[in-house]
Amino acid sequence: MPANGRIEVNEKFCKACGLCVETCPQNVLGLSASRINAKGYHPVELIQAGCTGCGICAIVCPEAAIAVYREIVRVREPEF
């Protein structure tokens, strides 16, 4: 069963430390090049598809700025 994930970042807490980017096993996170939050940091964002919703980014975030959502896609077996 493949999993699809997504993250939501509370940008007012993100300090662009990069821990989530470094630990993402899918390498789909990056610091925004075009946005800056109120504290002057480039918040993290999904930079490409492929998030599985593993939650590692949320676990390592020292500011608890990341919420992870996961959707399990069930594949139906063909009926014969």
N, C-alpha and C positions, 0 to 999 in steps of 0.2 A: 504494500500500500504506500504509494508516494504521498508525501506531506507537502503542503504549501504553507508558507509562513509569511508573516508581515510584522513589521515593528511600527510602533508609534513612539516618537521621541518628544518628551516634554522639554522643549528648547530652552526654557528659562532655567532649567537645572543642568543642562549639558555644558561641560567645561572643555570639550574637545580634547580630552586626555588621550584618546586613541586606544584605550584598552580593549574596547569592544571591536574595533577594527582589527587589531592584532590577533585577537582570539577567535574571530569568526572562522569556523572550519570551511565555510562555503566561499569565503572571500567576496562577499556581496555588500559589505559596508564600507563607507568612506566618509571623510569629512567634507561637508558642503563647500564647494569653491565659490558659490554665488550668494550664499546667505550668511548673515551674521546675526547672532542673538543680541539681546539687550546688554549683555555683559561683554560683548566684543569677541565672542568665540564663534567659530564655524561649527555648527552642530552636526552630529552624525546623521547619515541618511542611507537608505538603500541605493546603491549605485548601479545595480543590475539585478535581473531576475535570478532566482535560485535559492532564496531563503527557505529553509525547511522548518523554521520555528523551533529550533533546538533550545533556545533560551540562554545560551552561554553568554551572549552580549548583556542580557539583563542581569545575570548573576555577577559578572565582573564589574559592572558599572558602579563606581563608588558613590555616585549621586542619585542612584535609583531613577534615572531619567528615561529608561527604556521599558516599554511594555511590549511583550511578544504575544502574538496570536497565531494559532496553528489550526489548519483545516486538514483533516484526514480525508483523502479522496479514495473512496472504495471503488475498486474495479470489479465489475460484475463478471462472473465466469460465464462463458457462452453456454447456452442450453442446447443440448442435442436431442 
